[in-house]
Amino acid sequence: MKKTIFTVTGMNHTLIIMDVEQNYNQLKNAAEQPEAEVKVQTRLQPDDWLCLRCSKKITEDKERFLYENRSEFQFTNPDGFVFEIITFRTADGCREEGEPTFAFTWFREHSWSFALCSRCGLHLGWKYYGKFSFFGLIKSRIIKGQALFN
């Protein structure tokens, strides 16, 4: 690789100018390699909902799902634990686990399976199947991106 070194008078900086054509060819060759990785970085937005444990983006506020004209509910499970949940159409940051079941469902005629954070595995809520397909995420286990902007 050719290098041309210039010393700027009166300053303590050395500029290195590399052969532009050679750098271009190296980048082009790397991009053509099948194993070359392309990383896509997304920026968090105030309306994003994140996993409380690892901050992975789970869904967005615009994905809220109205079930009987509401998107926020409070339920008690058979063991007496109270859950406040928010319903969403999609939750791309979740992975579903378990066979769907109707046992103790909170939404009539909808089966459910567990919804876990796809990065850290935290139980974030449930995926529901039936007339509608949606997620019910536990409010205390997700955090709105807006909290990071304050």
Residue frames as a rotation matrix with the C-alpha (Angstrom) as fourth column:
MET 1
0.587 0.810 0.000 0.00
0.810 -0.587 0.000 0.00
0.000 0.000 -1.000 0.00
LYS 2
-0.317 -0.675 0.666 1.43
0.629 -0.675 -0.385 3.40
0.709 0.297 0.639 -0.97
LYS 3
0.517 0.419 -0.747 1.52
0.828 -0.467 0.311 6.04
-0.219 -0.779 -0.588 1.74
THR 4
-0.109 -0.511 0.853 2.30
0.487 -0.775 -0.403 9.68
0.867 0.371 0.333 1.35
ILE 5
0.205 0.130 -0.970 3.17
0.973 -0.131 0.189 11.48
-0.102 -0.983 -0.153 4.56
PHE 6
0.047 -0.113 0.992 2.79
0.291 -0.949 -0.122 15.21
0.956 0.294 -0.012 5.01
THR 7
-0.320 -0.111 -0.941 3.76
0.940 -0.157 -0.302 17.19
-0.114 -0.981 0.155 8.08
VAL 8
0.527 0.580 0.621 1.67
0.604 -0.770 0.206 20.28
0.598 0.266 -0.756 8.55
THR 9
-0.513 -0.822 0.246 3.92
0.453 -0.503 -0.736 23.17
0.729 -0.267 0.631 9.62
GLY 10
-0.663 0.179 0.727 3.12
-0.561 -0.762 -0.324 24.62
0.496 -0.623 0.605 13.02
MET 11
0.454 0.839 0.298 0.93
-0.867 0.341 0.363 21.65
0.203 -0.424 0.883 14.05
ASN 12
-0.516 -0.613 0.598 1.66
-0.752 0.658 0.025 18.35
-0.409 -0.437 -0.801 15.72
HIS 13
0.498 0.762 0.414 -0.41
-0.353 0.614 -0.706 16.34
-0.792 0.206 0.575 13.20
THR 14
-0.771 -0.624 -0.125 0.79
-0.399 0.322 0.858 13.88
-0.496 0.712 -0.498 10.55
LEU 15
0.348 0.909 -0.231 -1.65
-0.744 0.118 -0.657 13.14
-0.570 0.401 0.717 7.75
ILE 16
-0.702 -0.488 0.519 -1.48
-0.084 0.780 0.620 9.80
-0.707 0.391 -0.589 5.98
ILE 17
0.196 0.724 -0.661 -3.04
-0.875 -0.175 -0.451 9.65
-0.442 0.667 0.599 2.56
MET 18
-0.288 -0.249 0.925 -3.51
-0.014 0.967 0.256 6.12
-0.957 0.060 -0.282 1.28
ASP 19
-0.976 -0.077 -0.205 -3.77
-0.210 0.062 0.976 4.98
-0.062 0.995 -0.077 -2.27
VAL 20
-0.286 0.958 0.012 -7.49
-0.777 -0.225 -0.588 5.48
-0.561 -0.178 0.809 -2.94
GLU 21
0.113 0.327 -0.938 -7.67
-0.887 0.459 0.053 2.99
0.448 0.826 0.342 -5.80
GLN 22
-0.681 -0.429 -0.593 -6.17
-0.148 0.874 -0.463 0.19
0.717 -0.227 -0.659 -3.71
ASN 23
-0.884 0.415 0.216 -8.59
-0.237 0.002 -0.972 0.87
-0.404 -0.910 0.097 -0.80
TYR 24
-0.042 0.905 -0.424 -11.52
-0.964 -0.148 -0.220 0.83
-0.262 0.400 0.878 -3.21
ASN 25
-0.072 -0.054 -0.996 -10.47
-0.629 0.777 0.003 -2.54
0.774 0.627 -0.090 -4.61
GLN 26
-0.940 -0.284 -0.188 -10.03
-0.025 0.609 -0.793 -4.02
0.340 -0.741 -0.580 -1.12
LEU 27
-0.605 0.783 0.145 -13.51
-0.497 -0.229 -0.837 -2.87
-0.622 -0.578 0.528 -0.09
LYS 28
0.101 0.636 -0.765 -15.05
-0.991 0.133 -0.021 -4.14
0.088 0.760 0.644 -3.33
ASN 29
-0.415 -0.338 -0.845 -13.44
-0.359 0.914 -0.190 -7.57
0.836 0.224 -0.501 -2.90
ALA 30
-0.995 0.057 0.081 -14.57
-0.060 0.301 -0.952 -7.83
-0.079 -0.952 -0.296 0.72
ALA 31
-0.320 0.943 -0.091 -18.15
-0.756 -0.312 -0.575 -6.96
-0.571 -0.115 0.813 -0.23
GLU 32
0.110 0.336 -0.935 -18.19
-0.903 0.427 0.047 -9.67
0.415 0.840 0.351 -2.91
GLN 33
-0.860 -0.457 -0.226 -17.16
-0.313 0.823 -0.473 -12.41
0.403 -0.336 -0.851 -0.46
PRO 34
-0.064 0.920 -0.386 -20.11
0.036 0.388 0.921 -14.68
0.997 0.045 -0.058 0.48
GLU 35
0.029 0.061 -0.998 -19.13
0.922 0.383 0.051 -14.70
0.386 -0.922 -0.046 4.14
ALA 36
-0.841 -0.316 0.439 -19.04
0.186 -0.931 -0.315 -10.92
0.508 -0.184 0.842 4.37
GLU 37
-0.261 0.744 -0.615 -21.33
0.957 0.117 -0.265 -9.77
-0.125 -0.658 -0.743 7.18
VAL 38
-0.531 0.224 0.817 -23.54
0.111 -0.938 0.330 -6.76
0.840 0.266 0.473 6.96
LYS 39
-0.604 0.312 -0.733 -24.64
0.788 0.095 -0.609 -5.44
-0.120 -0.945 -0.303 10.30
VAL 40
-0.157 0.658 0.736 -27.81
0.346 -0.662 0.665 -3.36
0.925 0.359 -0.124 10.37
GLN 41
-0.840 -0.144 -0.523 -28.02
0.542 -0.259 -0.799 -0.97
-0.020 -0.955 0.296 13.25
THR 42
0.074 0.914 0.399 -31.40
0.624 -0.355 0.696 0.36
0.778 0.198 -0.596 14.24
ARG 43
-0.843 -0.303 0.443 -31.85
-0.084 -0.741 -0.666 3.42
0.531 -0.599 0.599 16.33
LEU 44
-0.526 0.667 -0.528 -34.15
0.847 0.350 -0.401 3.28
-0.082 -0.658 -0.748 19.30
GLN 45
-0.500 0.495 0.711 -37.16
0.069 -0.795 0.602 5.53
0.863 0.350 0.364 19.16
PRO 46
-0.794 0.208 0.571 -39.17
-0.603 -0.385 -0.698 6.98
0.075 -0.899 0.431 22.07
ASP 47
0.196 0.979 0.063 -42.20
-0.979 0.198 -0.038 4.84
-0.050 -0.055 0.997 21.11
ASP 48
-0.147 -0.313 -0.938 -40.27
-0.364 0.899 -0.243 1.55
0.920 0.306 -0.246 21.12
TRP 49
0.762 0.306 0.571 -40.95
-0.647 0.316 0.694 -0.99
0.032 -0.898 0.439 23.87
LEU 50
-0.079 -0.931 -0.355 -37.81
-0.659 0.316 -0.683 -2.74
0.748 0.180 -0.638 25.17
CYS 51
0.426 0.071 -0.902 -37.06
0.461 0.841 0.284 -5.77
0.778 -0.537 0.326 27.31
LEU 52
0.910 -0.022 0.414 -36.47
-0.338 -0.616 0.711 -4.57
0.240 -0.787 -0.568 30.86
ARG 53
0.750 -0.630 0.202 -33.54
0.242 0.545 0.803 -6.97
-0.616 -0.553 0.561 31.36
CYS 54
-0.095 -0.887 0.452 -31.48
0.757 0.230 0.611 -6.57
-0.646 0.401 0.650 28.17
SER 55
-0.122 0.144 -0.982 -33.01
-0.214 -0.970 -0.116 -3.52
-0.969 0.196 0.149 26.36
LYS 56
-0.879 -0.087 0.468 -33.77
0.404 0.383 0.831 -5.45
-0.252 0.920 -0.301 23.16
LYS 57
-0.633 0.708 -0.313 -36.46
-0.766 -0.633 0.118 -3.79
-0.115 0.314 0.942 21.07
ILE 58
-0.730 0.459 0.506 -39.60
0.237 0.865 -0.443 -5.90
-0.641 -0.204 -0.740 21.45
THR 59
-0.030 0.777 0.629 -42.31
0.999 0.017 0.027 -3.87
0.010 0.629 -0.777 19.70
GLU 60
-0.920 -0.204 0.334 -43.56
0.243 -0.967 0.080 -0.34
0.307 0.154 0.939 19.04
ASP 61
-0.700 0.676 -0.230 -46.41
-0.046 -0.365 -0.930 1.71
-0.713 -0.640 0.286 20.47
LYS 62
-0.375 0.567 -0.734 -48.07
-0.916 -0.347 0.200 1.84
-0.142 0.747 0.649 17.03
GLU 63
-0.657 0.072 -0.750 -48.51
-0.251 0.918 0.308 -1.97
0.711 0.391 -0.585 17.30
ARG 64
-0.827 0.419 0.374 -50.89
-0.371 0.093 -0.924 -1.70
-0.422 -0.903 0.079 20.27
PHE 65
-0.764 0.590 -0.262 -53.90
0.150 0.557 0.817 -3.94
0.628 0.585 -0.514 19.79
LEU 66
-0.560 0.661 0.499 -57.36
-0.828 -0.457 -0.325 -3.03
0.013 -0.595 0.804 21.04
TYR 67
-0.757 0.417 -0.502 -59.26
0.343 0.909 0.237 -5.97
0.556 0.007 -0.831 22.44
GLU 68
0.173 0.923 -0.342 -62.80
0.950 -0.064 0.307 -4.93
0.261 -0.378 -0.888 23.39
ASN 69
0.676 0.125 0.727 -61.70
0.256 -0.964 -0.072 -1.29
0.691 0.235 -0.683 22.96
ARG 70
0.849 -0.463 0.257 -58.77
-0.452 -0.382 0.806 -1.54
-0.275 -0.800 -0.533 25.42
SER 71
0.481 -0.756 -0.444 -55.07
-0.190 0.404 -0.895 -2.31
0.856 0.515 0.050 25.19
GLU 72
-0.652 -0.686 0.322 -54.27
-0.470 0.034 -0.882 -2.49
0.594 -0.727 -0.345 28.91
PHE 73
0.484 0.793 -0.368 -55.61
-0.257 0.532 0.807 -5.13
0.836 -0.296 0.462 31.29
GLN 74
-0.458 -0.552 0.697 -55.09
-0.873 0.135 -0.468 -6.51
0.164 -0.823 -0.544 34.78
PHE 75
0.478 0.559 -0.678 -55.52
-0.429 0.822 0.375 -10.23
0.766 0.112 0.633 35.42
THR 76
0.028 -0.427 0.904 -54.84
-0.949 0.273 0.158 -12.67
-0.314 -0.862 -0.397 38.25
ASN 77
-0.309 -0.192 -0.931 -53.52
-0.608 0.793 0.038 -16.14
0.731 0.578 -0.362 37.45
PRO 78
0.543 0.626 -0.560 -54.62
-0.039 0.685 0.727 -19.31
0.839 -0.373 0.396 39.31
ASP 79
-0.065 -0.652 -0.756 -51.68
0.858 0.351 -0.376 -18.96
0.510 -0.673 0.536 41.73
GLY 80
0.606 0.441 -0.662 -52.83
0.747 -0.601 0.285 -15.49
-0.272 -0.667 -0.693 42.76
PHE 81
-0.509 -0.824 -0.250 -50.19
0.621 -0.552 0.557 -13.49
-0.597 0.128 0.792 40.86
VAL 82
0.609 0.712 -0.349 -51.50
0.330 -0.628 -0.705 -10.23
-0.722 0.314 -0.617 39.41
PHE 83
-0.486 -0.731 0.479 -50.33
0.757 -0.078 0.649 -9.18
-0.437 0.678 0.591 35.95
GLU 84
0.421 0.482 -0.768 -50.86
-0.137 -0.804 -0.579 -5.86
-0.897 0.349 -0.272 34.23
ILE 85
-0.308 -0.514 0.801 -50.52
0.691 0.458 0.560 -6.44
-0.654 0.725 0.214 30.51
ILE 86
-0.049 0.221 -0.974 -50.52
-0.601 -0.785 -0.148 -4.39
-0.798 0.578 0.171 27.31
THR 87
0.385 0.256 0.887 -51.76
0.446 0.790 -0.421 -5.98
-0.808 0.558 0.189 24.09
PHE 88
-0.197 -0.540 -0.819 -49.81
-0.637 -0.564 0.525 -5.64
-0.745 0.625 -0.233 20.82
ARG 89
0.805 0.456 -0.381 -50.48
-0.567 0.396 -0.722 -6.93
-0.178 0.797 0.577 17.28
THR 90
0.658 -0.674 -0.336 -46.84
0.198 0.585 -0.786 -7.89
0.726 0.451 0.519 16.83
ALA 91
0.778 -0.564 0.277 -43.78
-0.496 -0.280 0.822 -8.30
-0.387 -0.777 -0.497 19.01
ASP 92
0.777 -0.471 -0.418 -40.85
-0.246 0.383 -0.890 -9.10
0.580 0.794 0.182 16.71
GLY 93
-0.197 -0.904 0.381 -38.45
-0.770 -0.098 -0.630 -9.15
0.607 -0.417 -0.677 19.66
CYS 94
0.109 0.316 0.942 -40.28
-0.849 0.523 -0.077 -12.12
-0.518 -0.791 0.325 21.22
ARG 95
-0.697 -0.141 -0.703 -39.96
-0.485 0.815 0.317 -15.80
0.529 0.562 -0.636 20.60
GLU 96
0.344 0.907 0.243 -42.87
-0.885 0.226 0.407 -18.08
0.315 -0.355 0.880 21.34
GLU 97
-0.778 -0.603 -0.175 -42.42
-0.491 0.758 -0.429 -21.14
0.392 -0.248 -0.886 23.50
GLY 98
-0.755 0.472 0.456 -44.69
-0.119 0.585 -0.802 -24.04
-0.645 -0.659 -0.386 24.40
GLU 99
-0.746 0.600 0.290 -47.77
0.594 0.401 0.697 -25.56
0.302 0.692 -0.656 22.83
PRO 100
-0.678 0.572 0.462 -50.75
-0.536 -0.815 0.223 -23.19
0.504 -0.097 0.858 22.77
THR 101
-0.743 0.451 -0.495 -53.35
0.635 0.709 -0.307 -24.03
0.212 -0.543 -0.813 25.41
PHE 102
-0.058 0.808 0.586 -56.79
0.032 -0.585 0.810 -22.79
0.998 0.066 0.007 26.44
ALA 103
0.110 0.081 -0.991 -56.06
0.906 0.402 0.133 -23.54
0.409 -0.912 -0.030 30.13
PHE 104
0.134 0.043 -0.990 -56.85
0.804 -0.589 0.084 -20.51
-0.579 -0.807 -0.113 32.30
THR 105
-0.475 -0.321 0.819 -56.93
0.810 -0.524 0.264 -18.18
0.345 0.789 0.509 29.27
TRP 106
-0.550 0.234 -0.802 -57.70
0.400 -0.769 -0.499 -14.54
-0.733 -0.595 0.329 29.98
PHE 107
-0.554 0.359 -0.751 -59.12
-0.742 -0.621 0.250 -13.90
-0.377 0.696 0.611 26.51
ARG 108
0.180 0.782 0.596 -62.22
-0.328 0.619 -0.713 -15.92
-0.927 -0.067 0.368 25.70
GLU 109
0.897 0.248 0.367 -61.77
0.168 0.576 -0.800 -18.40
-0.410 0.779 0.475 22.84
HIS 110
0.611 -0.781 -0.129 -58.05
-0.592 -0.342 -0.730 -17.61
0.526 0.522 -0.672 22.57
SER 111
0.811 -0.479 -0.335 -55.31
0.576 0.755 0.314 -20.10
0.102 -0.447 0.888 23.34
TRP 112
0.806 -0.575 0.140 -51.92
-0.589 -0.802 0.096 -18.91
0.058 -0.160 -0.985 24.54
SER 113
0.576 -0.757 -0.309 -48.24
0.724 0.648 -0.238 -19.81
0.380 -0.087 0.921 24.65
PHE 114
0.456 -0.466 -0.758 -45.35
0.569 -0.502 0.651 -18.09
-0.684 -0.728 0.036 26.39
ALA 115
0.809 -0.304 0.504 -43.66
0.260 -0.584 -0.769 -15.03
0.528 0.753 -0.394 24.85
LEU 116
0.538 -0.727 -0.426 -39.99
0.645 0.030 0.763 -14.70
-0.542 -0.686 0.485 25.81
CYS 117
0.595 -0.476 -0.647 -37.39
-0.584 -0.810 0.059 -12.08
-0.552 0.343 -0.760 24.93
SER 118
0.979 -0.200 -0.043 -35.55
0.102 0.660 -0.744 -13.50
0.177 0.724 0.666 21.92
ARG 119
0.228 -0.951 0.207 -32.23
-0.429 -0.289 -0.856 -12.17
0.874 0.106 -0.474 23.28
CYS 120
-0.600 -0.567 0.565 -32.17
-0.701 0.032 -0.712 -12.92
0.385 -0.823 -0.417 27.02
GLY 121
-0.626 0.376 -0.683 -35.12
0.254 0.927 0.277 -15.30
0.737 0.000 -0.676 27.45
LEU 122
-0.945 0.327 0.027 -37.03
-0.155 -0.373 -0.915 -13.21
-0.289 -0.869 0.403 30.03
HIS 123
-0.430 0.882 0.192 -40.71
0.902 0.426 0.066 -14.18
-0.023 0.202 -0.979 30.20
LEU 124
-1.000 0.009 -0.021 -42.37
-0.011 -0.991 0.134 -11.07
-0.020 0.134 0.991 28.77
GLY 125
-0.295 0.955 -0.012 -45.94
-0.808 -0.257 -0.530 -12.34
-0.510 -0.147 0.848 28.48
TRP 126
-0.243 0.361 0.900 -48.04
0.253 0.920 -0.301 -14.48
-0.936 0.154 -0.315 26.19
LYS 127
-0.900 0.097 -0.425 -48.90
-0.435 -0.238 0.868 -14.94
-0.017 0.966 0.256 22.52
TYR 128
-0.261 0.900 0.349 -52.64
-0.219 0.297 -0.929 -15.41
-0.940 -0.319 0.120 21.93
TYR 129
-0.987 0.023 -0.158 -54.28
-0.144 0.300 0.943 -17.32
0.069 0.954 -0.293 19.07
GLY 130
-0.379 0.917 0.127 -57.94
0.574 0.341 -0.744 -17.36
-0.725 -0.210 -0.656 18.10
LYS 131
0.670 0.665 0.330 -60.24
0.702 -0.421 -0.574 -14.94
-0.243 0.616 -0.749 16.33
PHE 132
0.858 -0.497 0.134 -57.35
-0.431 -0.835 -0.341 -12.50
0.281 0.235 -0.931 16.75
SER 133
0.471 -0.811 -0.347 -53.64
0.809 0.554 -0.197 -13.16
0.352 -0.188 0.917 17.02
PHE 134
0.563 -0.252 0.787 -51.80
-0.281 -0.954 -0.104 -10.83
0.777 -0.162 -0.608 19.41
PHE 135
-0.374 -0.741 -0.558 -49.34
0.509 0.339 -0.791 -10.54
0.775 -0.580 0.250 22.28
GLY 136
0.855 0.471 0.217 -50.14
0.040 -0.477 0.878 -9.68
0.517 -0.742 -0.427 25.89
LEU 137
-0.089 -0.992 -0.094 -46.92
0.399 0.051 -0.916 -8.29
0.913 -0.119 0.391 27.38
ILE 138
0.412 0.175 -0.894 -46.35
0.907 0.008 0.420 -7.80
0.081 -0.984 -0.156 31.10
LYS 139
0.834 0.048 0.550 -46.13
0.147 -0.980 -0.136 -4.08
0.533 0.194 -0.824 31.74
SER 140
0.831 -0.515 0.211 -43.49
-0.419 -0.329 0.846 -4.40
-0.366 -0.792 -0.489 34.47
ARG 141
0.286 -0.750 0.596 -41.14
0.409 0.658 0.632 -6.41
-0.866 0.063 0.496 32.20
ILE 142
0.066 -0.271 0.960 -40.99
0.963 -0.236 -0.133 -3.97
0.263 0.933 0.245 29.29
ILE 143
-0.062 -0.153 -0.986 -39.89
0.513 -0.853 0.100 -0.36
-0.856 -0.500 0.131 29.27
LYS 144
0.862 0.420 0.284 -40.77
0.465 -0.432 -0.773 2.37
-0.202 0.798 -0.568 26.85
GLY 145
0.081 -0.895 0.439 -37.84
0.950 -0.063 -0.305 3.74
0.300 0.442 0.845 24.85
GLN 146
0.495 0.205 0.845 -38.86
0.116 -0.979 0.169 7.24
0.861 0.014 -0.508 25.89
ALA 147
0.986 -0.120 -0.116 -37.42
0.115 -0.013 0.993 6.49
-0.121 -0.993 0.001 29.35
LEU 148
0.239 -0.957 0.162 -33.96
0.910 0.279 0.307 6.29
-0.339 0.073 0.938 27.77
PHE 149
-0.064 -0.211 0.975 -34.35
0.732 -0.674 -0.098 9.73
0.678 0.708 0.198 26.20
ASN 150
0.843 0.448 0.299 -35.07
0.125 -0.702 0.701 11.56
0.524 -0.553 -0.648 29.48
